[in-house]
Amino acid sequence: MLNHSLEPKTPEEWREFSILAHKMVDDVLEHLSTLPQQPAWQEPSEQVRNAIVEPLPHDGIGAEAAYSDFLTNVLPYPNGNLHPRFWGWVQGTGTPLGMMADMLASGMNAHLAGFNQAPALVEHQLIVWLAELLGMPKGTSGVMASGGTVASIIGLAVARFAKAGWNVREEGLQGQSPQGFAPLTMYCSTETHSWAQRGVELLGLGNKALRRIPVDEAYKIRIDALREAIHQDRTSGFKPICVIGSAGTVNTGATDDLTALADLCAEEDLWFHVDGAFGAIAAISETLRPIVVGMERADSIGFDLHKWLYLPFECACVLVRDAELHRKAFTMQPSYIAPMERGVIAGGLAFAERGLELTRGFKALKAWMSLKAHGVKTFARAVEQNVEQAQYLASLIKAHADMELCADVPMNIVCFRYHPSKAASTMTLEQLNTLNQELLLRLQESGRAVVSSTVLHGVYTLRAAIVNQRSTMADFDELVRAVEEIGARIVLY
Ligand SMILES: *Cc1c(COP(=O)(O)O)cnc(C)c1O
């Protein structure tokens, strides 16, 4: 079926396709409902690798055969992020309803540049809800994006437009005036995720224009050092335009003093952007909201719904307090997409005027439908549970004779290492680093659990980032058991 045509034509062909389509749904639901019985990760075998390397298919093999290859060679070998014992990097788990909404969005193949259509109304409404959830005022603008990186870079682009002091869209950064434009600078902490470097590189400021300010012992940006760097730069002829605060850093889950950053940005007339890739979501829980207080004073916030809101990739959002500035930073209206009073393009292409993309998919549907179906409270409960699990894991590690915490646990990230007989240990830093690197790889290869790693002040640490609605407390017991058993084996042999 469908080897020589792109879709069914006769009623009989549609019926046949429907049977295959239903089987696809059943198979993936079977996959999702049996995750605990599957390994947390398994390496794609040589056979699988070879099977995927094929000549370009000039003649189709048909939908059934292509699907069968997917079942054999693709579905069993994910990186594991759906699994209840996967806490590597910061990867979300997806939800079954989110998956089905993605299918519906694809089925509609809605074009979300804007247009006079219900899908655009849904994205507008979603932005209103997300702004309310994060404490931003009515009238806040926003747009759904593929990920936190893109969302936050859109925020920085508006910042550059708003604060450069000349028409940066017309002139760029090339310096048309005789004395040239003052070079622009932005500020973040040494703990800020690498998206910010990507941003300043793309925006033409260059990596050196991103000043990395040192952090305190809790991994929060040092406000005194930040203020001094800004003043120093002004004295030296630079033009500071933007401060990036972190709500949940990628290494340890630390949150900067966002209230102090908001105050400082107000005093210094700087744009305040918050990277809340996962941490912004803490605001949806009444008990966790105090951690990110001050975020609601940001000029822009970039955050993911595909991390700590558990929705399938890709789904993120940038919110911009000043809707007019947001639009002005991106608007262009060539005649072939000029808005009309009536008809399909009435209202114009609102979302194309808020970012880089023209043709955009209907990412908003899965978020809109999931919020309606489950309610904010259900998401908040799942987020709170992950924070409780982080505390539980931290307590297991603290109590263990052969493991130690490597950083405080302010949110949902736990950094720890295996340290045999930690109280009386004579192992050097280097030995411990090597031991833990080997342990990490063996743990992943065992398929028992997946964590990732980072380096804190030279200490190599295992790192569990818990954005997983499928994990139970028992899964963390199993992680500790696996680390203990694998660690002991490395030390013995
Ligand atoms: C994941 C992450 C990002 C980047 O988000 P993507 O969705 O991967 O593009 C930015 N900042 C932090 C703190 C993150 O954890």
The ligand as an ORCA input file, in Angstrom:
! r2SCAN-3c Opt
* xyz 0 1
  C      17.696     22.776     27.927
  C      18.082     24.124     28.355
  C      18.187     25.163     27.416
  C      17.987     24.938     25.941
  O      16.671     24.531     25.652
  P      16.375     23.626     24.368
  O      14.926     23.327     24.467
  O      17.229     22.400     24.493
  O      16.737     24.423     23.168
  C      18.487     26.427     27.893
  N      18.692     26.649     29.205
  C      18.609     25.669     30.130
  C      18.818     25.999     31.572
  C      18.297     24.376     29.729
  O      18.209     23.402     30.643
*
